[in-house]
Amino acid sequence: MISPDGLYLATAKRNSRFEIWRLPDLAFVREIAPPDTLDVSAVAYSPDSQFLAAAGGQDNALIVNDYTGQIDWIGAAPDDRTFVTASGGTIMFWGVK
């Protein structure tokens, strides 16, 4: 996935990690290793190119600040009506109406 600003390329790897590459020279920027609970199969950038979302098949996703590599996590509860987010040491539960 190429960032909307055209400066970066994000790729998902078979080992559930994903990599960030700088364009146009394809210089390696960083590899991001999500928690073991997330089997990364897709990545997408936010419209402002600052955040990268990664998703897998376990009703989990995470958001990464593309510049710092900080990982924020989001997951769906089994009831499909609650989401859990974790960021900066804070865990929050969100109800879906």
Secondary structure, 3 states (H helix, E strand, C coil): CECCCCCEEEEECCCCCEEEEECCCCEEEEEECCCCCCCEEEEEECCCCCEEEEEECCCEEEEEECCCCCEEEEEECCCCCEEEEEECCEEEEEECC
